[in-house]
Amino acid sequence: MTQREETNPVSSIPVLGAIFEGLSQAFDALLSIGADMTPEVRATAKKVVISAIIVTQIAAQAAQMASASVRRNK
């Protein structure tokens, strides 16, 4: 039994303990995304991701406006 399991009362409940442990591992994995990148690569990746998000939002907005326009013209 690890120190983490001893101090966590939820881990004493088999199903809930397994669920919370899995969620904890998933959260830890999300927090470590990009930890293996150099600062230069991380900066470039940020620019690419931000650009992709902006383009996606613009496309979604345009599609929504086009859909609303078609509905009004019926």
Biopython code that builds the backbone (N, CA, C, O; Angstrom):
import numpy as np
from Bio.PDB.StructureBuilder import StructureBuilder

atoms = [
    (1, "MET", "N", (0.844, -1.178, 0.000)),
    (1, "MET", "CA", (0.000, 0.000, 0.000)),
    (1, "MET", "C", (0.889, 1.241, 0.000)),
    (1, "MET", "O", (1.826, 1.339, 0.792)),
    (2, "THR", "N", (0.594, 2.176, -0.880)),
    (2, "THR", "CA", (1.411, 3.374, -0.976)),
    (2, "THR", "C", (0.941, 4.419, 0.018)),
    (2, "THR", "O", (-0.129, 4.292, 0.613)),
    (3, "GLN", "N", (1.750, 5.450, 0.190)),
    (3, "GLN", "CA", (1.392, 6.551, 1.093)),
    (3, "GLN", "C", (0.102, 7.209, 0.633)),
    (3, "GLN", "O", (-0.732, 7.595, 1.453)),
    (4, "ARG", "N", (-0.061, 7.337, -0.682)),
    (4, "ARG", "CA", (-1.251, 7.987, -1.218)),
    (4, "ARG", "C", (-2.511, 7.204, -0.850)),
    (4, "ARG", "O", (-3.523, 7.804, -0.486)),
    (5, "GLU", "N", (-2.463, 5.865, -0.940)),
    (5, "GLU", "CA", (-3.611, 5.039, -0.615)),
    (5, "GLU", "C", (-3.925, 5.073, 0.872)),
    (5, "GLU", "O", (-5.093, 5.002, 1.254)),
    (6, "GLU", "N", (-2.911, 5.179, 1.715)),
    (6, "GLU", "CA", (-3.129, 5.184, 3.155)),
    (6, "GLU", "C", (-3.843, 6.453, 3.612)),
    (6, "GLU", "O", (-4.657, 6.401, 4.535)),
    (7, "THR", "N", (-3.556, 7.575, 2.991)),
    (7, "THR", "CA", (-4.150, 8.835, 3.426)),
    (7, "THR", "C", (-5.460, 9.142, 2.727)),
    (7, "THR", "O", (-6.168, 10.058, 3.145)),
    (8, "ASN", "N", (-5.810, 8.410, 1.679)),
    (8, "ASN", "CA", (-7.025, 8.669, 0.930)),
    (8, "ASN", "C", (-8.125, 7.706, 1.365)),
    (8, "ASN", "O", (-8.031, 6.511, 1.083)),
    (9, "PRO", "N", (-9.170, 8.193, 2.045)),
    (9, "PRO", "CA", (-10.227, 7.290, 2.514)),
    (9, "PRO", "C", (-11.038, 6.687, 1.371)),
    (9, "PRO", "O", (-11.630, 5.621, 1.536)),
    (10, "VAL", "N", (-11.076, 7.345, 0.224)),
    (10, "VAL", "CA", (-11.827, 6.819, -0.909)),
    (10, "VAL", "C", (-11.193, 5.543, -1.441)),
    (10, "VAL", "O", (-11.899, 4.671, -1.948)),
    (11, "SER", "N", (-9.892, 5.420, -1.336)),
    (11, "SER", "CA", (-9.218, 4.235, -1.867)),
    (11, "SER", "C", (-9.574, 2.968, -1.091)),
    (11, "SER", "O", (-9.313, 1.864, -1.568)),
    (12, "SER", "N", (-10.156, 3.105, 0.078)),
    (12, "SER", "CA", (-10.571, 1.924, 0.829)),
    (12, "SER", "C", (-11.847, 1.314, 0.257)),
    (12, "SER", "O", (-12.179, 0.176, 0.587)),
    (13, "ILE", "N", (-12.575, 2.049, -0.597)),
    (13, "ILE", "CA", (-13.761, 1.530, -1.275)),
    (13, "ILE", "C", (-13.295, 1.051, -2.649)),
    (13, "ILE", "O", (-12.870, 1.869, -3.465)),
    (14, "PRO", "N", (-13.364, -0.245, -2.923)),
    (14, "PRO", "CA", (-12.734, -0.792, -4.125)),
    (14, "PRO", "C", (-13.105, -0.096, -5.440)),
    (14, "PRO", "O", (-12.214, 0.327, -6.175)),
    (15, "VAL", "N", (-14.381, 0.029, -5.745)),
    (15, "VAL", "CA", (-14.779, 0.586, -7.040)),
    (15, "VAL", "C", (-14.471, 2.078, -7.099)),
    (15, "VAL", "O", (-13.884, 2.547, -8.074)),
    (16, "LEU", "N", (-14.854, 2.823, -6.078)),
    (16, "LEU", "CA", (-14.597, 4.262, -6.079)),
    (16, "LEU", "C", (-13.102, 4.559, -6.043)),
    (16, "LEU", "O", (-12.630, 5.497, -6.686)),
    (17, "GLY", "N", (-12.377, 3.768, -5.299)),
    (17, "GLY", "CA", (-10.926, 3.956, -5.236)),
    (17, "GLY", "C", (-10.288, 3.797, -6.609)),
    (17, "GLY", "O", (-9.414, 4.576, -6.990)),
    (18, "ALA", "N", (-10.727, 2.786, -7.348)),
    (18, "ALA", "CA", (-10.185, 2.551, -8.689)),
    (18, "ALA", "C", (-10.568, 3.678, -9.635)),
    (18, "ALA", "O", (-9.753, 4.106, -10.452)),
    (19, "ILE", "N", (-11.794, 4.160, -9.531)),
    (19, "ILE", "CA", (-12.248, 5.263, -10.389)),
    (19, "ILE", "C", (-11.438, 6.517, -10.112)),
    (19, "ILE", "O", (-10.935, 7.155, -11.037)),
    (20, "PHE", "N", (-11.314, 6.869, -8.846)),
    (20, "PHE", "CA", (-10.583, 8.083, -8.498)),
    (20, "PHE", "C", (-9.087, 7.967, -8.815)),
    (20, "PHE", "O", (-8.454, 8.955, -9.189)),
    (21, "GLU", "N", (-8.532, 6.784, -8.670)),
    (21, "GLU", "CA", (-7.120, 6.590, -9.017)),
    (21, "GLU", "C", (-6.924, 6.763, -10.518)),
    (21, "GLU", "O", (-5.954, 7.383, -10.956)),
    (22, "GLY", "N", (-7.849, 6.214, -11.304)),
    (22, "GLY", "CA", (-7.771, 6.375, -12.761)),
    (22, "GLY", "C", (-7.914, 7.830, -13.171)),
    (22, "GLY", "O", (-7.189, 8.300, -14.047)),
    (23, "LEU", "N", (-8.841, 8.549, -12.548)),
    (23, "LEU", "CA", (-9.014, 9.974, -12.838)),
    (23, "LEU", "C", (-7.764, 10.759, -12.457)),
    (23, "LEU", "O", (-7.353, 11.672, -13.172)),
    (24, "SER", "N", (-7.171, 10.399, -11.338)),
    (24, "SER", "CA", (-5.956, 11.074, -10.891)),
    (24, "SER", "C", (-4.813, 10.854, -11.883)),
    (24, "SER", "O", (-4.067, 11.783, -12.190)),
    (25, "GLN", "N", (-4.679, 9.637, -12.377)),
    (25, "GLN", "CA", (-3.633, 9.347, -13.355)),
    (25, "GLN", "C", (-3.887, 10.084, -14.666)),
    (25, "GLN", "O", (-2.951, 10.585, -15.289)),
    (26, "ALA", "N", (-5.143, 10.152, -15.082)),
    (26, "ALA", "CA", (-5.476, 10.873, -16.315)),
    (26, "ALA", "C", (-5.177, 12.358, -16.169)),
    (26, "ALA", "O", (-4.641, 12.980, -17.086)),
    (27, "PHE", "N", (-5.521, 12.924, -15.018)),
    (27, "PHE", "CA", (-5.254, 14.338, -14.771)),
    (27, "PHE", "C", (-3.755, 14.609, -14.752)),
    (27, "PHE", "O", (-3.299, 15.609, -15.307)),
    (28, "ASP", "N", (-2.991, 13.732, -14.122)),
    (28, "ASP", "CA", (-1.525, 13.875, -14.105)),
    (28, "ASP", "C", (-0.956, 13.811, -15.519)),
    (28, "ASP", "O", (-0.029, 14.550, -15.851)),
    (29, "ALA", "N", (-1.511, 12.928, -16.355)),
    (29, "ALA", "CA", (-1.036, 12.813, -17.736)),
    (29, "ALA", "C", (-1.339, 14.091, -18.513)),
    (29, "ALA", "O", (-0.511, 14.548, -19.301)),
    (30, "LEU", "N", (-2.525, 14.672, -18.295)),
    (30, "LEU", "CA", (-2.865, 15.925, -18.976)),
    (30, "LEU", "C", (-1.943, 17.063, -18.556)),
    (30, "LEU", "O", (-1.567, 17.899, -19.378)),
    (31, "LEU", "N", (-1.586, 17.095, -17.294)),
    (31, "LEU", "CA", (-0.713, 18.160, -16.811)),
    (31, "LEU", "C", (0.710, 18.041, -17.357)),
    (31, "LEU", "O", (1.426, 19.039, -17.438)),
    (32, "SER", "N", (1.118, 16.844, -17.726)),
    (32, "SER", "CA", (2.493, 16.664, -18.194)),
    (32, "SER", "C", (2.619, 16.742, -19.715)),
    (32, "SER", "O", (3.700, 16.502, -20.255)),
    (33, "ILE", "N", (1.530, 17.074, -20.416)),
    (33, "ILE", "CA", (1.605, 17.204, -21.872)),
    (33, "ILE", "C", (2.568, 18.332, -22.217)),
    (33, "ILE", "O", (2.458, 19.435, -21.682)),
    (34, "GLY", "N", (3.483, 18.062, -23.085)),
    (34, "GLY", "CA", (4.443, 19.066, -23.520)),
    (34, "GLY", "C", (5.653, 19.204, -22.621)),
    (34, "GLY", "O", (6.525, 20.029, -22.896)),
    (35, "ALA", "N", (5.733, 18.426, -21.558)),
    (35, "ALA", "CA", (6.873, 18.531, -20.650)),
    (35, "ALA", "C", (8.168, 18.075, -21.306)),
    (35, "ALA", "O", (9.256, 18.465, -20.884)),
    (36, "ASP", "N", (8.046, 17.250, -22.340)),
    (36, "ASP", "CA", (9.241, 16.750, -23.010)),
    (36, "ASP", "C", (9.672, 17.638, -24.180)),
    (36, "ASP", "O", (10.624, 17.305, -24.886)),
    (37, "MET", "N", (8.984, 18.764, -24.394)),
    (37, "MET", "CA", (9.319, 19.669, -25.498)),
    (37, "MET", "C", (10.302, 20.736, -25.051)),
    (37, "MET", "O", (10.329, 21.140, -23.888)),
    (38, "THR", "N", (11.097, 21.176, -25.993)),
    (38, "THR", "CA", (11.972, 22.310, -25.703)),
    (38, "THR", "C", (11.124, 23.580, -25.695)),
    (38, "THR", "O", (10.046, 23.591, -26.289)),
    (39, "PRO", "N", (11.571, 24.632, -25.050)),
    (39, "PRO", "CA", (10.786, 25.872, -25.034)),
    (39, "PRO", "C", (10.483, 26.418, -26.434)),
    (39, "PRO", "O", (9.411, 26.979, -26.658)),
    (40, "GLU", "N", (11.408, 26.260, -27.366)),
    (40, "GLU", "CA", (11.183, 26.745, -28.727)),
    (40, "GLU", "C", (10.073, 25.955, -29.406)),
    (40, "GLU", "O", (9.195, 26.534, -30.046)),
    (41, "VAL", "N", (10.113, 24.647, -29.266)),
    (41, "VAL", "CA", (9.092, 23.793, -29.874)),
    (41, "VAL", "C", (7.739, 24.069, -29.226)),
    (41, "VAL", "O", (6.720, 24.116, -29.915)),
    (42, "ARG", "N", (7.724, 24.250, -27.914)),
    (42, "ARG", "CA", (6.478, 24.542, -27.205)),
    (42, "ARG", "C", (5.876, 25.861, -27.684)),
    (42, "ARG", "O", (4.660, 25.949, -27.856)),
    (43, "ALA", "N", (6.695, 26.884, -27.903)),
    (43, "ALA", "CA", (6.200, 28.177, -28.375)),
    (43, "ALA", "C", (5.596, 28.044, -29.773)),
    (43, "ALA", "O", (4.543, 28.616, -30.057)),
    (44, "THR", "N", (6.265, 27.291, -30.639)),
    (44, "THR", "CA", (5.738, 27.065, -31.987)),
    (44, "THR", "C", (4.422, 26.297, -31.923)),
    (44, "THR", "O", (3.472, 26.624, -32.635)),
    (45, "ALA", "N", (4.369, 25.293, -31.082)),
    (45, "ALA", "CA", (3.149, 24.494, -30.947)),
    (45, "ALA", "C", (1.989, 25.349, -30.440)),
    (45, "ALA", "O", (0.857, 25.186, -30.894)),
    (46, "LYS", "N", (2.262, 26.261, -29.500)),
    (46, "LYS", "CA", (1.215, 27.151, -28.994)),
    (46, "LYS", "C", (0.638, 27.996, -30.117)),
    (46, "LYS", "O", (-0.578, 28.155, -30.223)),
    (47, "LYS", "N", (1.521, 28.541, -30.961)),
    (47, "LYS", "CA", (1.057, 29.371, -32.075)),
    (47, "LYS", "C", (0.178, 28.574, -33.021)),
    (47, "LYS", "O", (-0.850, 29.069, -33.484)),
    (48, "VAL", "N", (0.577, 27.342, -33.312)),
    (48, "VAL", "CA", (-0.191, 26.499, -34.224)),
    (48, "VAL", "C", (-1.541, 26.149, -33.623)),
    (48, "VAL", "O", (-2.560, 26.213, -34.310)),
    (49, "VAL", "N", (-1.561, 25.782, -32.361)),
    (49, "VAL", "CA", (-2.813, 25.398, -31.711)),
    (49, "VAL", "C", (-3.754, 26.593, -31.619)),
    (49, "VAL", "O", (-4.946, 26.456, -31.894)),
    (50, "ILE", "N", (-3.249, 27.748, -31.243)),
    (50, "ILE", "CA", (-4.092, 28.940, -31.148)),
    (50, "ILE", "C", (-4.656, 29.299, -32.513)),
    (50, "ILE", "O", (-5.833, 29.641, -32.625)),
    (51, "SER", "N", (-3.835, 29.225, -33.547)),
    (51, "SER", "CA", (-4.312, 29.512, -34.904)),
    (51, "SER", "C", (-5.402, 28.535, -35.320)),
    (51, "SER", "O", (-6.404, 28.937, -35.911)),
    (52, "ALA", "N", (-5.214, 27.267, -35.017)),
    (52, "ALA", "CA", (-6.210, 26.259, -35.372)),
    (52, "ALA", "C", (-7.520, 26.493, -34.637)),
    (52, "ALA", "O", (-8.592, 26.324, -35.218)),
    (53, "ILE", "N", (-7.451, 26.873, -33.381)),
    (53, "ILE", "CA", (-8.667, 27.149, -32.610)),
    (53, "ILE", "C", (-9.402, 28.346, -33.198)),
    (53, "ILE", "O", (-10.625, 28.308, -33.335)),
    (54, "ILE", "N", (-8.687, 29.396, -33.545)),
    (54, "ILE", "CA", (-9.318, 30.591, -34.114)),
    (54, "ILE", "C", (-9.992, 30.256, -35.441)),
    (54, "ILE", "O", (-11.136, 30.651, -35.668)),
    (55, "VAL", "N", (-9.298, 29.533, -36.320)),
    (55, "VAL", "CA", (-9.881, 29.171, -37.618)),
    (55, "VAL", "C", (-11.116, 28.300, -37.427)),
    (55, "VAL", "O", (-12.114, 28.482, -38.125)),
    (56, "THR", "N", (-11.061, 27.363, -36.496)),
    (56, "THR", "CA", (-12.209, 26.496, -36.233)),
    (56, "THR", "C", (-13.402, 27.301, -35.747)),
    (56, "THR", "O", (-14.530, 27.057, -36.174)),
    (57, "GLN", "N", (-13.165, 28.259, -34.859)),
    (57, "GLN", "CA", (-14.253, 29.092, -34.352)),
    (57, "GLN", "C", (-14.861, 29.954, -35.455)),
    (57, "GLN", "O", (-16.080, 30.120, -35.514)),
    (58, "ILE", "N", (-14.027, 30.498, -36.321)),
    (58, "ILE", "CA", (-14.528, 31.295, -37.443)),
    (58, "ILE", "C", (-15.374, 30.426, -38.369)),
    (58, "ILE", "O", (-16.446, 30.848, -38.802)),
    (59, "ALA", "N", (-14.911, 29.233, -38.673)),
    (59, "ALA", "CA", (-15.660, 28.330, -39.551)),
    (59, "ALA", "C", (-16.991, 27.930, -38.918)),
    (59, "ALA", "O", (-18.009, 27.863, -39.608)),
    (60, "ALA", "N", (-16.992, 27.668, -37.625)),
    (60, "ALA", "CA", (-18.237, 27.298, -36.944)),
    (60, "ALA", "C", (-19.223, 28.458, -36.950)),
    (60, "ALA", "O", (-20.419, 28.260, -37.163)),
    (61, "GLN", "N", (-18.731, 29.652, -36.719)),
    (61, "GLN", "CA", (-19.593, 30.840, -36.739)),
    (61, "GLN", "C", (-20.167, 31.065, -38.135)),
    (61, "GLN", "O", (-21.350, 31.377, -38.273)),
    (62, "ALA", "N", (-19.345, 30.910, -39.169)),
    (62, "ALA", "CA", (-19.817, 31.081, -40.543)),
    (62, "ALA", "C", (-20.875, 30.041, -40.892)),
    (62, "ALA", "O", (-21.868, 30.364, -41.544)),
    (63, "ALA", "N", (-20.677, 28.820, -40.474)),
    (63, "ALA", "CA", (-21.656, 27.768, -40.738)),
    (63, "ALA", "C", (-22.966, 28.046, -40.016)),
    (63, "ALA", "O", (-24.044, 27.808, -40.559)),
    (64, "GLN", "N", (-22.869, 28.545, -38.800)),
    (64, "GLN", "CA", (-24.073, 28.870, -38.036)),
    (64, "GLN", "C", (-24.833, 30.017, -38.700)),
    (64, "GLN", "O", (-26.061, 29.978, -38.784)),
    (65, "MET", "N", (-24.122, 31.024, -39.168)),
    (65, "MET", "CA", (-24.767, 32.153, -39.832)),
    (65, "MET", "C", (-25.403, 31.719, -41.147)),
    (65, "MET", "O", (-26.497, 32.172, -41.484)),
    (66, "ALA", "N", (-24.732, 30.850, -41.888)),
    (66, "ALA", "CA", (-25.291, 30.354, -43.144)),
    (66, "ALA", "C", (-26.553, 29.537, -42.887)),
    (66, "ALA", "O", (-27.532, 29.647, -43.625)),
    (67, "SER", "N", (-26.525, 28.734, -41.857)),
    (67, "SER", "CA", (-27.688, 27.923, -41.501)),
    (67, "SER", "C", (-28.866, 28.808, -41.099)),
    (67, "SER", "O", (-30.005, 28.540, -41.482)),
    (68, "ALA", "N", (-28.597, 29.852, -40.334)),
    (68, "ALA", "CA", (-29.657, 30.763, -39.905)),
    (68, "ALA", "C", (-30.222, 31.505, -41.108)),
    (68, "ALA", "O", (-31.423, 31.768, -41.166)),
    (69, "SER", "N", (-29.373, 31.841, -42.060)),
    (69, "SER", "CA", (-29.811, 32.550, -43.261)),
    (69, "SER", "C", (-30.729, 31.671, -44.100)),
    (69, "SER", "O", (-31.728, 32.153, -44.633)),
    (70, "VAL", "N", (-30.404, 30.393, -44.223)),
    (70, "VAL", "CA", (-31.231, 29.463, -44.989)),
    (70, "VAL", "C", (-32.579, 29.295, -44.325)),
    (70, "VAL", "O", (-33.602, 29.251, -45.008)),
    (71, "ARG", "N", (-32.601, 29.201, -43.013)),
    (71, "ARG", "CA", (-33.879, 29.040, -42.287)),
    (71, "ARG", "C", (-34.760, 30.268, -42.450)),
    (71, "ARG", "O", (-35.979, 30.137, -42.556)),
    (72, "ARG", "N", (-34.170, 31.455, -42.471)),
    (72, "ARG", "CA", (-34.956, 32.687, -42.612)),
    (72, "ARG", "C", (-35.564, 32.806, -44.001)),
    (72, "ARG", "O", (-36.650, 33.362, -44.160)),
    (73, "ASN", "N", (-34.868, 32.286, -45.006)),
    (73, "ASN", "CA", (-35.333, 32.426, -46.375)),
    (73, "ASN", "C", (-36.416, 31.419, -46.753)),
    (73, "ASN", "O", (-36.975, 31.510, -47.846)),
    (74, "LYS", "N", (-36.718, 30.488, -45.903)),
    (74, "LYS", "CA", (-37.755, 29.489, -46.212)),
    (74, "LYS", "C", (-39.132, 30.051, -46.050)),
    (74, "LYS", "O", (-40.117, 29.345, -46.269)),
]
sb = StructureBuilder()
sb.init_structure("model")
sb.init_model(0)
sb.init_chain("A")
sb.init_seg("    ")
for serial, (resi, resn, name, xyz) in enumerate(atoms, 1):
    if name == "N":
        sb.init_residue(resn, " ", resi, " ")
    sb.init_atom(name, np.array(xyz, "f"), 0.0, 1.0, " ", f" {name:<3s}", serial, name[0])
structure = sb.get_structure()
